[in-house]
Amino acid sequence: CICIDEKGKIEDVNLTAAGLIGYSENEILNKEFFTFLLKNEADRFSRLLKLSEKNSEPLSGEFKINTSTGVLIIYLISVPFQHKKYQKTFYKLFFNDITEKKKYKKIIDESEKRFRLMADNSPVMIWMTDADNNLEYMNITKLDFLGKNLNELTNEGWLDTRHPEDKDRFLKSLVESAAERKNFSIEIRVKDRNGEFRWLLDSAAPRFSEDGLFAGFIGSGIDVTEEKNFRTNLQKSLMEKEVLLTEIHHRVKNNLQIISSLLSLQSSNIKDENIVSMFQTSKDRIRSMAILHEKLYQSNDIHEVNLKEYLYELLSYLIESYSQSSKIKLNLEVSDIKMNIEYCLTLGLIINELVSNSLKHAFKEKKEGIITVELNKNENAQLMLTVMDNGVGMPKNYNLHESSTLGLMLVRTLVEQHAGSMEIHQNGRTEFQIQMKYDEEEIN
C-alpha cells in the first residue's frame, strides 16, 4: 500500500509496495507517484484521483509502472480519505502485480481469436455448450444455416431447432456421452433458415475441467441431406433389383424344371437303356443348375450360396434318382464356404458328373457302398476337391486324360477354366483329386 497526497506525493509506503517497485522505502518517500508511471499513464491516473475524490468512493484501474527491473502492469485501487492532521484529501493506493496474468490473458485472447476466425470460416458447423447444455458458442456457418443469431438460441432455443422426433434421441446421446466420457455421432434433422428440416451428422465430445467435473460439449455438424437421400434412393433401387433378380432365379428354376419334365416325358417312350441313361444324365445336369437357382431364390443373399447346403441337396437328389443306390451312403465333408453363383455352378456340374458316374458304374457288383465328397480351400487360394467311392474301381489301364466320355470331358474343361488340375488314384477305391484356383470375389 502507498499513501499519497492530492498532488501525488508519496507520504507513506509499506515494505510490500516498496518491494514490488524495487526500491527502498527511503528512495520512494516524498517522490511523486507519477514518476513511476509511464508517461501516457500519468494523465489517466490523475483523472482517476479526481473522480475518486469527487465521488468519495474507491476507484480502480490497470496501469503500467516503471520499476527497478522493468515495466510491470498493476491493478490499482484508489481509496480517498480525509487526513485528520492535515485536513485535506489523501489517497491510499492498493495494488498488485498482474503482469503475468495479463500476458497469459493475451495469449488466451489471441488463441480465442484464432479459434473464432478459423471456426467462423469453416464449412463445418461448430457449437459449444456449458455443463447445463446452454449454448456458449456457435460459429457463423451454423448460425447462417439456422438463420438465427446467438441470442435467439440461448437455453432451450438451440435444442428446439431439432426435429421433435429426434430431440429426445439427441438429448439421450448427450447424457450417455457425458456419463461414459465418450464422443458420439448421430444423424438428426434440424430446421434450416427456410423452415425445412435437413439431415445433419452431429458429432460431439464432452469437456471436463481440470478437477474432472463435466464442463459441457464441443461439437460439429455437417449437412448430409443429399448423401442420405442418395443412400435411401440407392437402397430402394438395390431392393427393387434384388426383388427382380430373385424373381429371375425363380423363373429360371421353373424353366429348368419344365425342361427336365420334358426330357422325362420324352425318355418314357424310349426302350434303349443307353439313350435313357443319356436323358437321365442331362436331367441330372439340369437339376444341378435348378437346385442352385432355387437356393438363391430362397436365400436372403442372392449373390452368394452356402456351398454345403447346396451340395447336400444336390447329392441327395442324385442318390434318390438311381433306384439301385438306395443303400449307397453319402459322406459330405465340406468347409463353411460361400461362393458366387458362377463358381458354384461350375463346382456343382463337376461334382454332379463325378458322383453320377460313381452311382452308375461303381456299385454294379455291390449292394452297399459309400461315396465321399470332401471340399476345402488352402492358403494358396485353391479349392481342394476330393470325390471317392469304395466301388469296383476303374479299369486297370484307364487313362483319365484320354477319356472320351462327355461327362469327364466336361469336368476337364471346367477344371482347366479355373487353372486347375485333376488326378485319379485307385487303391481299393476310386479317388478323384481336383485343385482349382479362385479369386477373393468368388469365394468367402
C-alpha positions as CSV (number, residue, x, y, z in Angstrom):
1,C,0.0,0.0,0.0
2,I,1.2,3.6,-0.8
3,C,-0.3,6.7,0.7
4,I,-0.2,9.9,-1.4
5,D,-1.5,13.4,-1.0
6,E,-3.7,15.2,-3.5
7,K,-0.7,16.2,-5.6
8,G,0.5,12.7,-5.8
9,K,3.5,13.0,-3.4
10,I,4.2,9.7,-1.6
11,E,3.7,10.2,2.2
12,D,3.9,6.6,3.2
13,V,4.8,3.2,1.7
14,N,4.9,-0.3,3.2
15,L,7.5,-2.9,2.6
16,T,5.4,-5.0,0.1
17,A,4.7,-2.0,-2.2
18,A,8.4,-0.9,-2.0
19,G,9.5,-4.5,-2.8
20,L,7.2,-4.6,-5.8
21,I,8.5,-1.3,-7.2
22,G,12.1,-2.5,-6.5
23,Y,13.3,0.5,-4.3
24,S,13.8,1.1,-0.6
25,E,11.2,3.0,1.4
26,N,13.6,6.0,1.7
27,E,14.1,6.0,-2.1
28,I,10.3,6.1,-2.6
29,L,9.1,8.5,0.1
30,N,8.4,12.2,-0.9
31,K,8.6,11.3,-4.6
32,E,5.6,11.8,-6.8
33,F,3.8,8.6,-7.7
34,F,3.5,10.0,-11.2
35,T,7.3,9.5,-11.7
36,F,6.8,5.7,-11.5
37,L,4.0,5.7,-14.1
38,L,4.7,5.6,-17.8
39,K,4.2,9.0,-19.5
40,N,1.0,8.1,-21.2
41,E,-0.4,6.7,-17.9
42,A,0.0,9.9,-15.8
43,D,-3.0,11.8,-17.1
44,R,-5.3,8.8,-16.8
45,F,-4.1,8.3,-13.2
46,S,-4.7,12.0,-12.4
47,R,-8.3,11.7,-13.7
48,L,-8.8,8.6,-11.6
49,L,-7.8,10.5,-8.4
50,K,-10.1,13.5,-9.2
51,L,-13.0,11.2,-9.9
52,S,-12.3,9.2,-6.8
53,E,-12.3,12.4,-4.7
54,K,-15.4,13.7,-6.4
55,N,-17.4,10.6,-5.8
56,S,-15.9,9.9,-2.4
57,E,-15.5,6.2,-3.3
58,P,-12.8,3.8,-4.3
59,L,-12.0,3.5,-8.0
60,S,-9.7,1.1,-9.8
61,G,-7.8,0.6,-13.0
62,E,-4.9,-1.1,-14.7
63,F,-1.6,0.9,-15.0
64,K,1.9,0.3,-16.2
65,I,4.7,1.4,-13.8
66,N,8.5,1.6,-14.1
67,T,10.3,-0.5,-11.5
68,S,14.0,-1.2,-10.9
69,T,13.7,-4.4,-13.0
70,G,11.5,-3.1,-15.8
71,V,7.8,-2.3,-16.6
72,L,5.1,-4.0,-14.6
73,I,1.3,-4.0,-15.1
74,I,-0.5,-3.4,-11.8
75,Y,-4.1,-3.5,-10.8
76,L,-4.6,-0.4,-8.6
77,I,-7.4,0.6,-6.3
78,S,-7.6,4.2,-5.1
79,V,-9.3,4.9,-1.8
80,P,-9.7,8.6,-0.8
81,F,-9.8,9.7,2.8
82,Q,-9.6,12.9,4.9
83,H,-6.3,13.2,6.8
84,K,-7.2,14.3,10.3
85,K,-3.9,16.1,10.9
86,Y,-3.7,18.0,7.6
87,Q,-7.4,18.3,7.0
88,K,-7.1,17.5,3.3
89,T,-7.7,14.6,1.0
90,F,-5.2,11.8,0.8
91,Y,-5.3,8.5,-1.1
92,K,-4.4,5.0,-0.2
93,L,-3.3,3.1,-3.3
94,F,-3.6,-0.7,-3.1
95,F,-2.1,-2.6,-6.0
96,N,-0.8,-6.0,-7.1
97,D,1.3,-7.2,-10.0
98,I,-0.9,-8.6,-12.8
99,T,1.9,-8.7,-15.5
100,E,1.9,-12.5,-15.9
101,K,-1.8,-12.7,-15.7
102,K,-2.1,-10.1,-18.5
103,K,0.5,-12.0,-20.5
104,Y,-1.4,-15.2,-20.2
105,K,-4.7,-13.4,-20.9
106,K,-3.2,-12.0,-24.1
107,I,-2.1,-15.5,-25.1
108,I,-5.6,-16.8,-24.4
109,D,-7.3,-13.9,-26.2
110,E,-5.1,-14.4,-29.3
111,S,-5.8,-18.2,-29.2
112,E,-9.5,-17.5,-28.8
113,K,-9.4,-15.0,-31.7
114,R,-7.6,-17.6,-33.9
115,F,-10.1,-20.2,-33.0
116,R,-13.1,-18.0,-33.8
117,L,-11.5,-16.9,-37.1
118,M,-10.9,-20.5,-38.0
119,A,-14.3,-21.7,-36.8
120,D,-16.3,-18.9,-38.4
121,N,-14.6,-19.6,-41.8
122,S,-15.0,-23.3,-41.5
123,P,-17.6,-25.1,-43.7
124,V,-18.3,-27.3,-40.7
125,M,-21.0,-26.2,-38.2
126,I,-19.4,-25.8,-34.8
127,W,-21.0,-25.3,-31.4
128,M,-20.2,-25.4,-27.7
129,T,-22.3,-25.8,-24.6
130,D,-21.8,-25.4,-20.8
131,A,-22.5,-28.0,-18.2
132,D,-26.2,-27.3,-18.2
133,N,-26.4,-27.7,-22.0
134,N,-26.8,-24.0,-22.5
135,L,-25.3,-22.7,-25.7
136,E,-22.0,-20.9,-25.2
137,Y,-20.8,-20.6,-28.8
138,M,-21.9,-21.3,-32.3
139,N,-19.9,-20.4,-35.4
140,I,-21.2,-18.2,-38.3
141,T,-21.6,-21.3,-40.5
142,K,-24.2,-22.9,-38.2
143,L,-25.9,-19.5,-37.4
144,D,-26.3,-18.9,-41.1
145,F,-27.7,-22.4,-41.6
146,L,-30.3,-21.8,-38.9
147,G,-30.9,-18.2,-39.9
148,K,-30.7,-17.0,-36.3
149,N,-28.4,-15.1,-34.0
150,L,-26.8,-16.4,-30.9
151,N,-29.2,-14.5,-28.6
152,E,-32.2,-16.4,-30.1
153,L,-30.6,-19.7,-29.3
154,T,-30.0,-19.3,-25.6
155,N,-31.1,-22.1,-23.1
156,E,-33.5,-24.5,-24.8
157,G,-33.7,-22.4,-28.0
158,W,-30.9,-24.2,-29.7
159,L,-32.3,-27.7,-28.9
160,D,-35.7,-26.7,-30.3
161,T,-34.2,-26.4,-33.8
162,R,-34.1,-30.2,-33.9
163,H,-37.0,-32.3,-35.3
164,P,-39.4,-33.2,-32.5
165,E,-38.8,-36.9,-33.3
166,D,-35.0,-36.5,-33.0
167,K,-34.7,-34.2,-30.0
168,D,-35.0,-36.9,-27.3
169,R,-32.5,-39.1,-29.2
170,F,-30.1,-36.2,-29.3
171,L,-30.5,-35.4,-25.6
172,K,-30.1,-39.1,-24.7
173,S,-26.8,-39.1,-26.7
174,L,-25.6,-36.1,-24.7
175,V,-26.4,-37.7,-21.3
176,E,-24.8,-41.0,-22.2
177,S,-21.7,-39.3,-23.7
178,A,-21.1,-37.3,-20.6
179,A,-21.7,-40.3,-18.3
180,E,-19.4,-42.6,-20.3
181,R,-16.9,-39.8,-21.2
182,K,-17.0,-40.8,-24.8
183,N,-17.5,-39.0,-28.1
184,F,-20.7,-39.6,-30.1
185,S,-22.1,-39.1,-33.6
186,I,-25.7,-39.0,-34.6
187,E,-27.8,-38.2,-37.6
188,I,-30.6,-35.9,-36.8
189,R,-33.0,-33.5,-38.6
190,V,-32.5,-29.8,-38.0
191,K,-34.7,-26.9,-39.2
192,D,-32.8,-24.6,-41.6
193,R,-33.3,-20.8,-42.2
194,N,-36.1,-21.7,-44.7
195,G,-38.0,-23.8,-42.2
196,E,-37.1,-27.1,-43.9
197,F,-35.7,-30.0,-42.0
198,R,-32.3,-31.2,-43.2
199,W,-30.2,-34.1,-42.1
200,L,-27.1,-33.3,-40.1
201,L,-24.4,-35.6,-38.9
202,D,-23.7,-34.2,-35.5
203,S,-20.6,-35.3,-33.6
204,A,-19.6,-34.1,-30.1
205,A,-17.1,-34.6,-27.4
206,P,-17.7,-34.0,-23.7
207,R,-15.4,-31.4,-22.0
208,F,-14.1,-31.7,-18.4
209,S,-12.4,-29.2,-16.1
210,E,-9.0,-29.8,-14.5
211,D,-10.7,-31.3,-11.4
212,G,-12.6,-33.7,-13.6
213,L,-16.0,-32.0,-13.5
214,F,-18.2,-32.0,-16.6
215,A,-18.0,-28.7,-18.3
216,G,-20.1,-29.1,-21.4
217,F,-19.7,-30.2,-25.0
218,I,-17.9,-29.1,-28.1
219,G,-19.5,-30.4,-31.3
220,S,-19.7,-30.1,-35.0
221,G,-22.2,-30.9,-37.7
222,I,-22.2,-31.4,-41.5
223,D,-25.2,-31.4,-43.8
224,V,-25.6,-34.9,-45.1
225,T,-29.1,-34.5,-46.6
226,E,-28.0,-35.1,-50.2
227,E,-25.8,-38.0,-49.2
228,K,-28.6,-39.6,-47.1
229,N,-31.2,-39.1,-49.9
230,F,-28.7,-40.7,-52.3
231,R,-28.3,-43.7,-49.9
232,T,-32.0,-44.0,-49.5
233,N,-32.6,-43.9,-53.2
234,L,-29.7,-46.3,-53.8
235,Q,-31.1,-48.7,-51.2
236,K,-34.5,-48.6,-52.7
237,S,-33.1,-49.2,-56.2
238,L,-31.0,-52.1,-54.8
239,M,-34.0,-53.6,-53.2
240,E,-36.0,-53.4,-56.4
241,K,-33.2,-55.0,-58.3
242,E,-32.9,-57.8,-55.7
243,V,-36.6,-58.4,-55.9
244,L,-36.3,-58.6,-59.7
245,L,-33.2,-60.8,-59.5
246,T,-34.9,-63.1,-57.0
247,E,-37.9,-63.4,-59.4
248,I,-35.5,-64.2,-62.3
249,H,-33.9,-67.0,-60.2
250,H,-37.4,-68.4,-59.5
251,R,-38.4,-68.3,-63.2
252,V,-35.1,-69.9,-64.3
253,K,-35.6,-72.7,-61.8
254,N,-39.1,-73.2,-63.1
255,N,-38.0,-73.2,-66.7
256,L,-35.2,-75.7,-65.9
257,Q,-37.8,-77.8,-64.2
258,I,-40.0,-77.7,-67.3
259,I,-37.1,-78.8,-69.5
260,S,-36.3,-81.6,-67.1
261,S,-40.0,-82.7,-67.2
262,L,-40.0,-82.6,-71.0
263,L,-36.9,-84.8,-71.0
264,S,-38.6,-87.3,-68.6
265,L,-41.7,-87.3,-70.9
266,Q,-39.6,-87.8,-74.0
267,S,-37.5,-90.6,-72.4
268,S,-40.5,-92.5,-71.1
269,N,-41.2,-93.9,-74.6
270,I,-37.6,-95.0,-75.3
271,K,-36.6,-98.6,-74.8
272,D,-32.9,-98.3,-75.4
273,E,-31.3,-98.1,-72.0
274,N,-28.2,-96.3,-73.3
275,I,-30.3,-93.5,-74.6
276,V,-32.4,-93.4,-71.5
277,S,-29.2,-93.1,-69.5
278,M,-28.2,-90.1,-71.6
279,F,-31.5,-88.5,-70.9
280,Q,-31.1,-89.1,-67.2
281,T,-27.6,-87.6,-67.3
282,S,-28.9,-84.5,-69.0
283,K,-31.7,-84.2,-66.4
284,D,-29.1,-84.5,-63.6
285,R,-27.1,-81.6,-65.1
286,I,-30.2,-79.5,-65.4
287,R,-31.2,-80.4,-61.9
288,S,-27.8,-79.3,-60.5
289,M,-28.5,-75.9,-62.0
290,A,-32.1,-75.8,-60.9
291,I,-31.2,-76.5,-57.3
292,L,-28.7,-73.7,-57.4
293,H,-31.3,-71.2,-58.6
294,E,-33.7,-72.5,-56.0
295,K,-31.2,-71.9,-53.3
296,L,-30.6,-68.3,-54.5
297,Y,-34.4,-67.7,-54.6
298,Q,-34.8,-68.9,-51.0
299,S,-31.7,-67.1,-49.7
300,N,-31.5,-63.7,-48.1
301,D,-28.4,-63.1,-50.1
302,I,-29.0,-63.6,-53.8
303,H,-25.3,-63.1,-54.6
304,E,-23.7,-65.9,-52.6
305,V,-24.6,-69.6,-52.0
306,N,-23.9,-71.7,-48.9
307,L,-22.0,-74.4,-50.6
308,K,-22.5,-77.1,-48.0
309,E,-26.3,-76.8,-48.2
310,Y,-26.3,-76.7,-52.0
311,L,-24.1,-79.8,-52.3
312,Y,-26.1,-81.8,-49.7
313,E,-29.4,-81.2,-51.6
314,L,-27.7,-81.9,-55.0
315,L,-26.1,-85.2,-53.8
316,S,-29.3,-86.3,-52.0
317,Y,-31.2,-85.8,-55.3
318,L,-28.6,-87.9,-57.2
319,I,-28.8,-90.8,-54.8
320,E,-32.6,-90.8,-54.9
321,S,-32.5,-90.7,-58.7
322,Y,-30.9,-94.1,-59.0
323,S,-33.0,-96.9,-57.8
324,Q,-30.0,-99.2,-57.2
325,S,-28.4,-96.6,-54.9
326,S,-30.9,-96.9,-52.1
327,K,-28.2,-98.4,-49.9
328,I,-25.4,-96.1,-51.0
329,K,-24.4,-93.7,-48.2
330,L,-23.2,-90.2,-48.7
331,N,-20.3,-88.8,-46.7
332,L,-20.1,-85.0,-47.2
333,E,-17.2,-83.1,-45.6
334,V,-17.3,-79.5,-46.8
335,S,-15.9,-76.4,-45.1
336,D,-18.2,-73.5,-44.3
337,I,-17.7,-71.8,-47.7
338,K,-19.8,-69.2,-49.5
339,M,-19.2,-68.6,-53.2
340,N,-20.8,-66.6,-56.1
341,I,-23.2,-68.2,-58.5
342,E,-20.8,-68.7,-61.4
343,Y,-18.2,-70.6,-59.4
344,C,-20.8,-72.6,-57.6
345,L,-22.4,-73.6,-60.9
346,T,-19.0,-74.8,-62.1
347,L,-18.4,-76.8,-59.0
348,G,-21.9,-78.2,-59.0
349,L,-21.5,-79.5,-62.5
350,I,-18.2,-81.1,-61.7
351,I,-19.4,-82.9,-58.6
352,N,-22.6,-83.9,-60.4
353,E,-20.6,-85.6,-63.2
354,L,-18.3,-87.5,-60.8
355,V,-20.9,-88.6,-58.3
356,S,-23.3,-89.6,-61.1
357,N,-20.5,-91.7,-62.6
358,S,-20.0,-93.4,-59.3
359,L,-23.7,-94.1,-58.9
360,K,-24.0,-95.6,-62.4
361,H,-20.8,-97.7,-62.5
362,A,-19.1,-98.2,-59.2
363,F,-21.6,-100.4,-57.4
364,K,-22.9,-102.7,-60.1
365,E,-21.5,-105.7,-58.3
366,K,-22.1,-104.3,-54.8
367,K,-25.3,-103.8,-52.9
368,E,-23.9,-101.2,-50.5
369,G,-21.2,-98.5,-50.7
370,I,-20.0,-95.1,-49.6
371,I,-19.4,-92.0,-51.7
372,T,-17.3,-89.3,-50.1
373,V,-17.1,-85.7,-51.2
374,E,-14.5,-83.5,-49.4
375,L,-14.0,-79.8,-50.2
376,N,-11.7,-77.3,-48.5
377,K,-9.6,-74.3,-49.5
378,N,-5.9,-73.9,-48.8
379,E,-3.7,-70.9,-48.2
380,N,-2.7,-70.7,-51.9
381,A,-6.2,-69.6,-53.0
382,Q,-7.0,-73.1,-54.2
383,L,-10.1,-75.3,-53.7
384,M,-9.2,-78.9,-52.9
385,L,-12.0,-81.2,-54.1
386,T,-11.9,-85.0,-53.5
387,V,-14.6,-87.3,-54.8
388,M,-14.1,-91.0,-54.0
389,D,-16.1,-94.3,-53.7
390,N,-15.4,-97.8,-52.5
391,G,-16.9,-99.4,-55.5
392,V,-15.5,-101.8,-58.1
393,G,-12.9,-99.3,-59.3
394,M,-11.8,-98.2,-62.8
395,P,-10.2,-100.4,-65.4
396,K,-6.5,-101.1,-64.8
397,N,-5.3,-99.3,-68.0
398,Y,-7.7,-96.4,-67.6
399,N,-6.2,-93.0,-68.7
400,L,-8.1,-90.1,-67.4
401,H,-6.7,-87.6,-69.9
402,E,-7.6,-89.8,-72.9
403,S,-11.2,-90.5,-71.8
404,S,-13.7,-89.5,-74.5
405,T,-16.8,-89.7,-72.3
406,L,-18.8,-86.5,-72.4
407,G,-19.0,-86.3,-68.6
408,L,-15.3,-86.4,-67.9
409,M,-14.5,-84.2,-70.9
410,L,-16.9,-81.6,-69.3
411,V,-15.1,-82.0,-66.0
412,R,-11.7,-81.5,-67.5
413,T,-12.9,-78.4,-69.4
414,L,-14.4,-76.8,-66.3
415,V,-11.3,-77.5,-64.2
416,E,-9.0,-76.1,-66.8
417,Q,-11.1,-72.9,-67.0
418,H,-10.0,-72.3,-63.4
419,A,-6.3,-73.1,-63.9
420,G,-6.8,-76.4,-62.1
421,S,-5.5,-79.9,-62.2
422,M,-7.1,-83.3,-61.8
423,E,-5.7,-86.7,-60.8
424,I,-7.2,-90.1,-60.3
425,H,-6.0,-92.7,-57.7
426,Q,-7.0,-96.3,-57.2
427,N,-6.1,-98.2,-54.0
428,G,-9.1,-100.3,-53.2
429,R,-11.2,-97.3,-54.1
430,T,-11.6,-94.7,-56.9
431,E,-10.5,-91.2,-55.9
432,F,-10.6,-88.1,-58.0
433,Q,-8.5,-85.2,-56.7
434,I,-9.1,-81.8,-58.2
435,Q,-7.4,-78.4,-57.4
436,M,-8.8,-75.2,-58.8
437,K,-7.8,-71.6,-58.3
438,Y,-10.2,-68.9,-57.2
439,D,-10.3,-65.1,-56.7
440,E,-11.3,-63.3,-53.5
441,E,-14.5,-62.0,-55.1
442,E,-15.6,-65.6,-56.0
443,I,-15.3,-67.3,-52.6
444,N,-15.5,-66.2,-48.9
